[in-house]
Amino acid sequence: MSQKKGVALGEKLNLANLAGYQEGAVVSRAVIDKPVGTVTAFAFDVGEGLSEHTAPYDALVQVLDGEAEVNIEGTVQTVTAGEIIIMPANRPHSMRAAKRFKMLLIMIRA
């Protein structure tokens, strides 16, 4: 099978194993990176996160392992393995690892 950015196209993958935990870090790995959208796997060590920002498109977060605190315009929600949350376009949001966590971020640019 062909490969692009380290992900085997046409091969089955274990989502939780796409990005590994590293102490004191956020690790990301592109799964799909196209002009129409992206799919990126992330692993966050406890206490790590993404600072407040906005994006021009809705972004779906699927938590694969652990627990995250997601803040959307000042409202914090805890999202755990097996749950999803959609971060709306053009609204400030951030996230922090309450426990180590892994997520899949899906953004469609349309």
KAUR-V922467 format. One record per residue. PHI is phi as a letter, one per 20 degrees, with the letter a starting at -180 (* if undefined). PSI is psi as a letter, one per 40 degrees, with the letter a starting at -180 (999 if undefined). Layout:
PHI;PSI
PHI;PSI
This chain:
*;i
e;i
c;i
b;h
l;f
n;e
d;h
f;h
f;h
n;e
d;i
f;i
c;i
e;h
g;d
f;e
d;e
f;d
c;h
e;i
f;i
c;h
g;h
m;f
b;i
d;h
d;h
c;i
b;h
f;h
d;d
c;h
c;g
c;i
g;d
e;e
r;i
c;i
c;h
c;h
e;h
c;i
c;h
d;h
f;i
g;h
n;e
e;i
a;a
d;h
f;i
g;h
b;i
c;i
c;i
f;e
c;i
f;i
c;h
e;h
d;h
d;h
e;h
e;d
b;i
n;a
b;h
c;i
d;h
d;h
d;h
d;h
l;f
n;e
d;h
e;h
c;i
e;h
c;h
d;i
g;h
n;e
d;i
c;i
b;i
d;h
e;h
f;i
g;i
m;e
d;h
g;h
b;i
b;i
b;i
b;i
f;h
f;d
c;i
g;h
b;i
c;i
b;i
d;h
d;h
d;h
c;h
d;h
e;g
b;999
